[in-house]
């Protein structure tokens, strides 16, 4: 089957699919006598819920829309951390990053973090089960991203990043990593748009969330972000083509997800929906039937789910849950966590249950948008900060520039999808607040949330020195200067108990 045949109905069905809400059939194995499937994870960077199947009308994403049309769509999927390395550390262990001590972004560089002996990585389980295990990029020829916050042996974990050395009939487990929203930050991006995207999104067509100002820089950045969504779909098409060329598409289960939301002021690094709610699709027509599921899903659940399809026993310690089969148990709620990101020390936790989102800020004396060299170096952040300084933001657009935070935030997402009206102090919601607070307290206790223990100063210093050494090779002097200033500021605030 040619790629165009695979896609020929996708664009016409995606819109109706996004509105239909649900298929009647249940998710289950179609045939218990099927061979062990190949399992392929497609993991996209920096992308929120803006695909065609999710109702985004400005983009064309026929490949992912088709996966969604024929697969299981999880409309309430959440990441356990809205930044790359903790998210990926959780993904590959099937554990909360806070449980295994991988919660600080880009840790185990200046120091060494070792997983406890009982923990294994998901690729290890697949390898021991006879799978050919690879980690690759869109080309399926080069090594893919890992970004794990602990010590591991890449060569022991993964084979060469293609399928050429696979034994005849041997099933494979593959992680394929795509740049996603990060593309708009790189050189040559506009040429990619012109070459590969049939109908690029232009700034004049964009509708921004109300907490962002209607400004040319912000509109253009959002338009280019939507174009990265479209380009990601092109890459997914390439992956599907490769699976067909290898003759393995029919026996492959594809998991499509992103590692966290868009890299914007209120997205990446924060626990609002823009940062933690993600697209999550599992496709495998021979193994599951299509359905839109509304139960809460944590991204770590892809681990136990993949192992279930491969017939691999899920260890009792694993916090991941299978989304299919006899051991499926729906989650009542999902928890997300943010800790140190680069030099910026923070600790935030959230609970999503029913229509409500609860957020707890453990550093309420600090500003929402603490200094962070990585984010502040972006044109959108520079623009937003200048607009705020000049008094050109309205009250809603200024929320994220407050110099202190509420210790607790509570939002009714059914009435307030943009998370603008904090109900934590509203007496009408006292019972909900108490319930959500209790859920988080219990989660911290049960999982042994390691974020409750401050990072030792010596470890922070070692990580920061390694960070400085790394970025000095490619960042300009003013970036390094600002980074060092931020590090000193973090230490100053800590010393003051802020």
Secondary structure, 3 states (H helix, E strand, C coil): CCHHHHHCCHHHHHHHHHHHCCCCCCCCCCCCCCCCCEEEEEEECCCCCCCHHHCCCCCCCHHHHHHHHHCEEEEEEECCCCCHHHHHHHHHHCCCHHHHCCCCCCCCCCCCCCCCCCCCCHHHHHHHCCCEEEEEECCCCCECCCCCCCCCCHHHHCCCCCCCCCCCCCCEEEEEEECHHHHHHCCCHHHHHHHHCCCCCCHHHCCCCCCCCCCHHHHHHHHHHHHHHHHHHHHHHHHHHHHHHCCCHHHEEEEEEECCCCCCCCCCCCCCHHHHEECEEEECCCCCCCEEEEEEEECCHHHHHHHHHHCCCCCCCCCCCCCCCCCCCCECCEEEEECCECCECCCEEEEEECCEEEEEECCCCCCCCCCCHHHHCCHHHHHHHHHHHCCCCCCCCCHHHCCCCCCEEEEECCCCCCCCCCCCCCHHHHHHHHHHHHHHHHHHHHHCCHHHCCCCHHHHHHHHHHHHHHHHCCCCHHHHHHHHHHHHHHHHHHHCCC
